[in-house]
Amino acid sequence: MALKFPFVTDKPRASAPYRMAREGYMFELDRANVEKLKTLPDFEGREEPALAEDFMRFRVETWADNLGDAGAAPGEVSVSVDPHQRKAHLFRGATKLFSADI
């Protein structure tokens, strides 16, 4: 029987975005926005993928409810982090759907 060790690297997760679905909305947080998230005091020192997954997990339900209440159709939603305003801006294409406090 041979031992198998998973591949380990110091490099961050590949450029694939973090995605999480809720109530027909597919929220997507790309690599650049994960890096912005890391600059916020609440998230400093946290490692991926837990940082991005926890950030999304604890917010997508509220975002989905708010988008539904605002009449936004289900579908793809990009999440953009603004570290200066401490806001998450939700976009569909170039259209801003909603902004939420972080």
Secondary structure, DSSP 8 states (H G I E B T S, - for coil): ---------SS---S--EEEEETTEEEEE-HHHHHHHHTSTTTTT--TTHHHHHHHHTTHHHHHHHHHHTT--SSEEEEEEETTTTEEEEEETTEEEEEEE-
